[in-house]
Amino acid sequence: MATYEAPLRDMAFVLHELLDMEQLAKLPGYEEATRDLIDAVLEEGAKFCENELFPLNRSGDEEGCTYENGVVRTPKGFKEAYAAFTEGGWHALSFDTAYGGQGLPKALNVVLEEMICAANLSFGTYPGLSGGAYNALELHGSEELKSRYLPKLAEGTWSGTMCLTEPQCGTDLGLIRSKAEPGEDGSYKITGTKIFITAGEHDLAENILHLVLARLPDAPEGIKGISLFLVPKFLPKENGSAGPRNGVQCSGIEHKMGIAASSTCVMNFDEATGWLVGEPHRGMRAMFTMMNTARLGVGVQGLGLSDVAYQGACAYARERLQGRALTGAKNAQAAADPIIVHPDVRRMLLTMRANTEAARALAYWIGMQVDVSLKHPDAEVRAEAEDLLALMTPIIKARFTDMGFESANLGVQVYGGHGYIREHGMEQYVRDARITQIYEGTNGIQALDLVGRKLPAHTGRMLRRFFHPLADFLEEEKSDPAMAEFTKPLAKAFGRLQEGTTWIAQNGLRDPEEAGAAAVDYLRLFALVAMGWMWARMAKLALARQDGDEAAFYKAKLATGRFFMTRILPESAARLEAIKAGKAPLMELAEAAF
Ligand SMILES: Cc1cc2nc3c(=O)[nH]c(=O)nc-3n(C[C@H](O)[C@H](O)[C@H](O)COP(=O)(O)OP(=O)(O)OC[C@H]3O[C@@H](n4cnc5c(N)ncnc54)[C@H](O)[C@@H]3O)c2cc1C
């Protein structure tokens, strides 16, 4: 049976031993984020996710959302869970105290999001989208918009959406047709159809704030002519409460492969009243500044799913009796041994675990960079953190969501036929994980972002924020023989990444199709090195803690790290080969021959 217990020990290892998260308490505004507080928040968050959200995951999937005459109902239990969630202030953990949030680090929210998404991804999309709307308004809204709407989002009584996609435009937002006509009172009339809008309509909140991309009448063609508007479902009254209905309606919900309890809506805007957020024609800029956190959030969905799939598979592998260990019976008194004795089952479990634990370390580290980039008093340190965050965001989004899907798939495989049938809940993870590779920019687009925007930015400055400290680490650890089994393969993979980078810089500049052809393999190679670095850093700590009360924990860390170095990291060689094969194998085949 699917099972979920928040991995608090591993989270504490990463947060406190590896990353010293308490450092964040030195940043202005985060003074309260001490280790005690962080641990207390996570313990309570874990209880909520395990006891309230996880039990609704399966029933939510079975029941799904329903639509009737413009009204969307979430599955049984979601309303109560959402009320308890917002009452507990979980949705506003890192919202500003000035608006009623708890003012805690964004990195702590990343950890909470991992637990929420592991326990119930569909549920997580509702507060997730409100968080996206909050960030967009906080960063780009006028003081008037912020003071009117942010406290409502912080209360949790109003929720948010992001309305970008239209039938003719998904990836290419330059094709947006929705229109905004200026009114005389400073507001706008928004008209158009948006599709696939997560949480566009539901019964969890009193009001829904849509952040909508649309074109002004004088807008230039394409991506440079798009503006961002705030369009509430109910227009606010003078006293701030929800007033008359605005001209926005949900005309249907999608029936889809996964996240059945997350409403995916067609939204029709018919001269709906809205307000400009940020400057005219600069809507994409506003979107881009908040995309890092949104994409990081989707990467964390992959991390949560990967972990919960591992937990389910692990529990089953200990119980299921089939065959005998190749070296002789391990469980002689029973008719067969548990399948965890078989090397291939261990390969699957360790692949899930080694990727998940490295991803957790990378996600929390980069999550901390969000806080440093926002709060550090030194502008140079802020800029460095921002660079690292921008560089790693597409890698985390794409690799972690691929990992979530791969782990979910392996989870099913560990269960055999019992994973394929619905009864044990494992197939749901495969279906739920699939969308994370698509929304918030498909994973192919993330790779193009990495290669096309992040690599060349400021003549490789972003890249140096990662390469230099990694090179320093390898130099420092070179003389430690105990670390050699980690540093040698990492140095080799890093060399491949450097070679791949040079190859793309030379060939991509000459012919952009070369860069496009190499992009996905390059992102994967980069992720392998980044995760390998996390493993080497974790191994360093674990090596020093092989005795004592928690020896078993640290021995398991080392063993899992060794698996990563020997069975996963070598994939870097194949990725480099694929990059260097160039575009010819992809572009040679005539279109008509497909
Ligand atoms: C369940 C669900 C929830 C969603 N939630 C939201 C939401 O809340 N708000 C919102 O606005 N949207 C939302 N979306 C939309 C989602 O973000 C888009 O589906 C996604 O961005 C891809 O757009 P598309 O589906 O039109 O695919 P297309 O853009 O048509 O892409 C099709 C394929 O072509 C590839 N491709 C496209 N252009 C290029 C290129 N230039 N180079 C290389 N490859 C390319 C893509 O990678 C993809 O593989 C949601 C979608 C779903 C299914």
The ligand as an SDF file (V2000), in Angstrom:
LIG
                    3D

 53 58  0  0  0  0  0  0  0  0999 V2000
   -2.9360   20.0740  -16.1460 C   0  0  0  0  0  0  0  0  0  0  0  0
   -2.4180   21.3360  -16.7370 C   0  0  0  0  0  0  0  0  0  0  0  0
   -2.3240   22.4630  -15.9510 C   0  0  0  0  0  0  0  0  0  0  0  0
   -1.8690   23.6700  -16.4960 C   0  0  0  0  0  0  0  0  0  0  0  0
   -1.8830   24.8350  -15.7430 N   0  0  0  0  0  0  0  0  0  0  0  0
   -1.6880   26.0260  -16.3480 C   0  0  0  0  0  0  0  0  0  0  0  0
   -1.9370   27.2600  -15.6750 C   0  0  0  0  0  0  0  0  0  0  0  0
   -2.2840   27.2800  -14.4930 O   0  0  0  0  0  0  0  0  0  0  0  0
   -1.7850   28.4150  -16.3640 N   0  0  0  0  0  0  0  0  0  0  0  0
   -1.4080   28.4470  -17.6600 C   0  0  0  0  0  0  0  0  0  0  0  0
   -1.3100   29.5200  -18.2300 O   0  0  0  0  0  0  0  0  0  0  0  0
   -1.1550   27.2900  -18.3400 N   0  0  0  0  0  0  0  0  0  0  0  0
   -1.2860   26.0950  -17.7180 C   0  0  0  0  0  0  0  0  0  0  0  0
   -1.0560   24.9150  -18.4090 N   0  0  0  0  0  0  0  0  0  0  0  0
   -0.5490   24.9750  -19.7610 C   0  0  0  0  0  0  0  0  0  0  0  0
    0.8950   24.5040  -19.8810 C   0  0  0  0  0  0  0  0  0  0  0  0
    1.7590   25.4200  -19.2760 O   0  0  0  0  0  0  0  0  0  0  0  0
    1.1750   24.2700  -21.3600 C   0  0  0  0  0  0  0  0  0  0  0  0
    0.4630   23.1040  -21.7390 O   0  0  0  0  0  0  0  0  0  0  0  0
    2.6470   24.1160  -21.6630 C   0  0  0  0  0  0  0  0  0  0  0  0
    3.3260   25.3280  -21.4430 O   0  0  0  0  0  0  0  0  0  0  0  0
    2.9100   23.6420  -23.0920 C   0  0  0  0  0  0  0  0  0  0  0  0
    2.1400   24.3410  -24.0130 O   0  0  0  0  0  0  0  0  0  0  0  0
    1.2660   23.5200  -25.0910 P   0  0  0  0  0  0  0  0  0  0  0  0
    0.4990   22.4990  -24.3470 O   0  0  0  0  0  0  0  0  0  0  0  0
    0.5010   24.4750  -25.9100 O   0  0  0  0  0  0  0  0  0  0  0  0
    2.3310   22.7990  -25.9620 O   0  0  0  0  0  0  0  0  0  0  0  0
    3.1390   23.3880  -27.3030 P   0  0  0  0  0  0  0  0  0  0  0  0
    3.6030   24.7310  -26.9430 O   0  0  0  0  0  0  0  0  0  0  0  0
    2.1800   23.2510  -28.4220 O   0  0  0  0  0  0  0  0  0  0  0  0
    4.2870   22.3810  -27.3930 O   0  0  0  0  0  0  0  0  0  0  0  0
    4.1740   21.0700  -27.9510 C   0  0  0  0  0  0  0  0  0  0  0  0
    5.5450   20.4100  -28.0000 C   0  0  0  0  0  0  0  0  0  0  0  0
    6.4190   21.1820  -28.8390 O   0  0  0  0  0  0  0  0  0  0  0  0
    7.5860   21.5810  -28.1260 C   0  0  0  0  0  0  0  0  0  0  0  0
    7.9490   22.9400  -28.5200 N   0  0  0  0  0  0  0  0  0  0  0  0
    7.1520   24.0000  -28.6380 C   0  0  0  0  0  0  0  0  0  0  0  0
    7.8530   25.0810  -29.0190 N   0  0  0  0  0  0  0  0  0  0  0  0
    9.1260   24.7050  -29.1180 C   0  0  0  0  0  0  0  0  0  0  0  0
   10.3430   25.3660  -29.4500 C   0  0  0  0  0  0  0  0  0  0  0  0
   10.3770   26.6630  -29.7300 N   0  0  0  0  0  0  0  0  0  0  0  0
   11.4860   24.6380  -29.4460 N   0  0  0  0  0  0  0  0  0  0  0  0
   11.4830   23.3250  -29.1260 C   0  0  0  0  0  0  0  0  0  0  0  0
   10.3620   22.6520  -28.8160 N   0  0  0  0  0  0  0  0  0  0  0  0
    9.1990   23.3260  -28.8060 C   0  0  0  0  0  0  0  0  0  0  0  0
    7.1970   21.5080  -26.6490 C   0  0  0  0  0  0  0  0  0  0  0  0
    8.3310   21.3020  -25.8040 O   0  0  0  0  0  0  0  0  0  0  0  0
    6.2340   20.3330  -26.6330 C   0  0  0  0  0  0  0  0  0  0  0  0
    6.9440   19.1360  -26.5300 O   0  0  0  0  0  0  0  0  0  0  0  0
   -1.4570   23.7070  -17.8470 C   0  0  0  0  0  0  0  0  0  0  0  0
   -1.5190   22.5420  -18.6310 C   0  0  0  0  0  0  0  0  0  0  0  0
   -2.0170   21.3850  -18.1010 C   0  0  0  0  0  0  0  0  0  0  0  0
   -2.1400   20.1780  -18.9950 C   0  0  0  0  0  0  0  0  0  0  0  0
  1  2  1  0
  2  3  1  0
  2 52  2  0
  3  4  2  0
  4  5  1  0
  4 50  1  0
  5  6  2  0
  6  7  1  0
  6 13  1  0
  7  8  2  0
  7  9  1  0
  9 10  1  0
 10 11  2  0
 10 12  1  0
 12 13  2  0
 13 14  1  0
 14 15  1  0
 14 50  1  0
 15 16  1  0
 16 17  1  0
 16 18  1  0
 18 19  1  0
 18 20  1  0
 20 21  1  0
 20 22  1  0
 22 23  1  0
 23 24  1  0
 24 25  2  0
 24 26  1  0
 24 27  1  0
 27 28  1  0
 28 29  2  0
 28 30  1  0
 28 31  1  0
 31 32  1  0
 32 33  1  0
 33 34  1  0
 33 48  1  0
 34 35  1  0
 35 36  1  0
 35 46  1  0
 36 37  1  0
 36 45  1  0
 37 38  2  0
 38 39  1  0
 39 40  1  0
 39 45  2  0
 40 41  1  0
 40 42  2  0
 42 43  1  0
 43 44  2  0
 44 45  1  0
 46 47  1  0
 46 48  1  0
 48 49  1  0
 50 51  2  0
 51 52  1  0
 52 53  1  0
M  END
$$$$
